[in-house]
Amino acid sequence: MPLFGKGSGNWLTSAAGRRLLPEGWLSGPMPWVIAIMMFLMALTTAAGLALGFTAEGLRADIASQISIQVVDANKGRRDADAGRIVAAVRRLPGIASVRRIDDREMAELLQPWLGAGFADSDLPVPALIDATFAPGAETRLPAVAATVRAITPRARIDAHAQWLAPLARLIGSLRWLAGVLVLLMAAAAAFTVVLAARAALDTHRTTIEVMHHLGSTDGQIAQLFQRRIATDALFGSLLGLLLASLVILALGDRIGKVGSDLLGSVELPATGWIILGLLPIAGTLLAMVAARASIRLALRQRL
Amino acid sequence: MRQGTATIVDFENVGLRYGGGGGETLSDITLSLATGAFYFLTGPSGAGKSSLLRLVYLAQRPSRGLIRIFGEDIVTLPRERMPAFRRRIGTVFQDFRLIPHLSIYENIALPLRINGVAETDIDTPVREMLEWVGLSGRAYAKPATLSGGEQQRVAIARAVIGRPEVLVADEPTGNVDPDMASRLLHLFEALNKLGTTILMATHDLHLVPRIANAQIIRLDKGRVADPTGALRHPPRPDGPAPVYGGRA
């Protein structure tokens, strides 16, 4: 039977059908409980999605990169080794780009720790080379390491994916946690609907008994309540999403003003907003299914 | 009254025991209702009249025995098929059971809507029913504003608008004055003449002679009073109604 069926059931969705249950919509606590649940669900979903997109971004930007440091107090030898390493690595298959960080860039990088005047000092600073693998070629890291070590044992290779791994695992755990929380909140919302449906059945016991004796099917009776519950659930869901959206926008604004690169990368792209926009539809469908199932189950207790 | 030889309701050794212990409310009920006949179901309070009616209008399954309605065994009838059977049985409850927040019109229209009749085909039969029960002027009144007799007429109109094959009425004259009882009985008789089998529970034996060829089923302590069944004779029009029980 369709959710808002035709045939013998379609009058139930007409004005005549609606008059069978006299009280207006939003008459109970259910829409407000669903609004609260949807508010929390939308925030949690947004957090999970933002973390997910951030993790993807980090992986794409950083996981394919390696840094090669040539640590040698002898500047001439260091520069020579660095030049040979750049040339050798560039020739390797699977390498998208190789470049040595020049002295001016190194000075800018180290200035916060060593001060403005260090560029003019004799302080030995490692030569730094950035290399990027072509997509899917990250497995070639051992070949790069072997090539570099063949040139000089004083070189050190840092695969960015290695230090990124704990952060990626943390983000992965937080995403799972967000998913579990969303499921728990959806289950709580569904149970709220079940309780509301059962209370409605109790309130309208006389009407249901009369309809039952006159030959109503379980589907017809369920449909009566389902429409009302769907309307309430849709209202609650939209209200919850609206409030959550305001909070997400406000938080995004605050994060932007912090000025941190890492925090700044946490953002909700358009795809995330589309997914959030689907939550009220999913919530309403869930409410309808929960209401229908619980009402039909309750009616099965009768002959 | 049209009365065929076919039976429309058959009970065979039916027993009914409600949950919660105690003995049987109905025991060894064996009876048959002929298609198109008019039956009074009589007996003292607590004899089991309402319980027997509940079995006929499918509000209850028996604890034992066999019940056939419209030729089908309703004891084992799947629950999903019950609504279709209920639509063929009209029921008039002693307490009317009108839906209080619906108008008289909508109460009467309810069986048609449940049965899937198009909205455009509802108004005419409902108006006819309102006229038949003499309530044309109260179509949009709420049940609470009607007298007991008027509410009972609405209940009758609602029970018969779907042209049921069997009409079950539980003490329909119990809450009305004698004049109204006569009017209600007249409605039942008119319906019976259209071919509907009527089973009417009543305390009031004075009603019995008013229906020509009506038959009586008498219950006592949950049993048909004359189980041997020779059985049901029409009441004498010129004397007090004889009381019988048993098989048709």
Contacts between the chains, C-beta under 8 A, distances in Angstrom:
chain1	res1	chain2	res2	distance
A	7	B	116	6.0
A	8	B	114	7.2
A	8	B	115	6.9
A	8	B	116	3.3
A	11	B	113	4.8
A	11	B	119	6.5
A	14	B	119	7.3
A	16	B	106	6.7
A	16	B	109	7.6
A	16	B	113	6.5
A	16	B	119	7.4
A	17	B	113	7.7
A	19	B	101	7.2
A	19	B	102	6.3
A	19	B	106	6.7
A	20	B	99	7.2
A	20	B	102	7.1
A	22	B	101	4.3
A	206	B	97	7.3
A	206	B	99	7.1
A	206	B	100	7.7
A	207	B	99	5.3
A	209	B	97	7.3
A	210	B	97	5.3
A	210	B	98	7.8
A	210	B	99	5.7
A	210	B	110	7.5
A	211	B	110	7.3
A	211	B	114	6.5
A	212	B	86	7.8
A	213	B	57	6.8
A	213	B	59	6.9
A	213	B	86	6.4
A	213	B	91	5.7
A	213	B	97	7.5
A	214	B	86	6.8
A	214	B	87	7.4
A	214	B	110	6.0
A	214	B	111	4.9
A	214	B	114	5.3
A	214	B	158	7.7
A	215	B	83	4.5
A	215	B	84	7.0
A	215	B	85	7.9
A	215	B	86	4.0
A	215	B	87	3.6
A	215	B	111	7.1
A	215	B	114	5.5
A	215	B	115	6.7
A	216	B	83	6.4
A	216	B	114	5.1
A	217	B	80	8.0
A	217	B	83	4.8
A	220	B	114	6.7
A	300	B	79	7.4
A	303	B	58	6.9
A	303	B	59	6.6
A	303	B	60	6.7
A	303	B	61	6.3
A	303	B	79	6.7
A	303	B	82	6.6
